[in-house]
Amino acid sequence: MAICYDRLFHLMIDKKMSNAQLKEKAGFSANIITRLKRNEYISIESIERICRVMNCGVDDILEFVPEEKREQEE
Protein backbone atom coordinates (compact mmCIF):
# COMPACT_ATOMS: atom_id res chain seq x y z
CA MET A 1 0.00 0.00 0.00
CA ALA A 2 1.09 3.51 -0.75
CA ILE A 3 -0.23 6.81 0.51
CA CYS A 4 -1.48 9.53 -1.80
CA TYR A 5 -1.99 13.12 -0.60
CA ASP A 6 -3.95 14.37 -3.64
CA ARG A 7 -6.99 14.93 -1.43
CA LEU A 8 -4.99 17.38 0.67
CA PHE A 9 -3.97 19.43 -2.34
CA HIS A 10 -7.57 19.50 -3.64
CA LEU A 11 -8.74 20.65 -0.20
CA MET A 12 -6.07 23.36 -0.15
CA ILE A 13 -7.32 24.62 -3.51
CA ASP A 14 -10.91 24.64 -2.22
CA LYS A 15 -9.82 26.62 0.85
CA LYS A 16 -7.51 28.87 -1.21
CA MET A 17 -4.51 27.93 0.93
CA SER A 18 -0.97 27.96 -0.45
CA ASN A 19 1.82 25.56 0.46
CA ALA A 20 3.55 28.38 2.33
CA GLN A 21 0.41 29.13 4.35
CA LEU A 22 -0.02 25.47 5.30
CA LYS A 23 3.64 25.25 6.28
CA GLU A 24 3.39 28.36 8.44
CA LYS A 25 0.07 27.50 10.11
CA ALA A 26 1.02 23.88 10.79
CA GLY A 27 4.49 24.87 11.97
CA PHE A 28 6.59 22.49 9.95
CA SER A 29 9.46 22.75 7.47
CA ALA A 30 9.39 23.01 3.69
CA ASN A 31 10.69 19.44 3.68
CA ILE A 32 7.25 18.20 4.78
CA ILE A 33 5.60 19.95 1.83
CA THR A 34 8.13 18.31 -0.50
CA ARG A 35 7.43 14.90 1.03
CA LEU A 36 3.68 15.43 0.61
CA LYS A 37 4.12 16.33 -3.06
CA ARG A 38 6.14 13.15 -3.58
CA ASN A 39 3.61 11.02 -1.65
CA GLU A 40 6.32 10.05 0.81
CA TYR A 41 6.00 9.18 4.48
CA ILE A 42 5.29 11.94 6.99
CA SER A 43 4.76 11.45 10.70
CA ILE A 44 1.37 11.06 12.33
CA GLU A 45 2.18 14.25 14.22
CA SER A 46 2.47 16.15 10.93
CA ILE A 47 -0.78 14.61 9.68
CA GLU A 48 -2.48 15.68 12.91
CA ARG A 49 -1.18 19.24 12.49
CA ILE A 50 -2.50 19.38 8.93
CA CYS A 51 -5.91 18.12 10.04
CA ARG A 52 -6.10 20.77 12.76
CA VAL A 53 -5.15 23.56 10.37
CA MET A 54 -7.51 22.34 7.64
CA ASN A 55 -10.27 21.51 10.14
CA CYS A 56 -10.76 18.06 8.64
CA GLY A 57 -10.24 14.36 9.20
CA VAL A 58 -7.41 12.13 8.04
CA ASP A 59 -9.52 10.62 5.26
CA ASP A 60 -10.02 14.14 3.87
CA ILE A 61 -6.29 14.58 3.18
CA LEU A 62 -4.93 11.15 2.30
CA GLU A 63 -5.87 7.82 0.83
CA PHE A 64 -4.26 4.44 0.67
CA VAL A 65 -3.61 3.26 -2.88
CA PRO A 66 -2.74 -0.35 -3.69
CA GLU A 67 0.70 -0.62 -5.30
CA GLU A 68 -0.77 -2.24 -8.44
CA LYS A 69 -3.06 0.72 -9.10
CA ARG A 70 -0.28 3.21 -8.48
CA GLU A 71 2.05 1.44 -10.91
CA GLN A 72 -0.66 1.47 -13.61
CA GLU A 73 -1.12 5.23 -13.21
CA GLU A 74 2.60 5.87 -13.69
C-alpha positions in Angstrom: 0.0 0.0 0.0 1.1 3.5 -0.7 -0.2 6.8 0.5 -1.5 9.5 -1.8 -2.0 13.1 -0.6 -3.9 14.4 -3.6 -7.0 14.9 -1.4 -5.0 17.4 0.7 -4.0 19.4 -2.3 -7.6 19.5 -3.6 -8.7 20.7 -0.2 -6.1 23.4 -0.1 -7.3 24.6 -3.5 -10.9 24.6 -2.2 -9.8 26.6 0.8 -7.5 28.9 -1.2 -4.5 27.9 0.9 -1.0 28.0 -0.4 1.8 25.6 0.5 3.6 28.4 2.3 0.4 29.1 4.3 0.0 25.5 5.3 3.6 25.2 6.3 3.4 28.4 8.4 0.1 27.5 10.1 1.0 23.9 10.8 4.5 24.9 12.0 6.6 22.5 10.0 9.5 22.7 7.5 9.4 23.0 3.7 10.7 19.4 3.7 7.3 18.2 4.8 5.6 19.9 1.8 8.1 18.3 -0.5 7.4 14.9 1.0 3.7 15.4 0.6 4.1 16.3 -3.1 6.1 13.2 -3.6 3.6 11.0 -1.6 6.3 10.1 0.8 6.0 9.2 4.5 5.3 11.9 7.0 4.8 11.5 10.7 1.4 11.1 12.3 2.2 14.3 14.2 2.5 16.1 10.9 -0.8 14.6 9.7 -2.5 15.7 12.9 -1.2 19.2 12.5 -2.5 19.4 8.9 -5.9 18.1 10.0 -6.1 20.8 12.8 -5.1 23.6 10.4 -7.5 22.3 7.6 -10.3 21.5 10.1 -10.8 18.1 8.6 -10.2 14.4 9.2 -7.4 12.1 8.0 -9.5 10.6 5.3 -10.0 14.1 3.9 -6.3 14.6 3.2 -4.9 11.2 2.3 -5.9 7.8 0.8 -4.3 4.4 0.7 -3.6 3.3 -2.9 -2.7 -0.3 -3.7 0.7 -0.6 -5.3 -0.8 -2.2 -8.4 -3.1 0.7 -9.1 -0.3 3.2 -8.5 2.0 1.4 -10.9 -0.7 1.5 -13.6 -1.1 5.2 -13.2 2.6 5.9 -13.7 
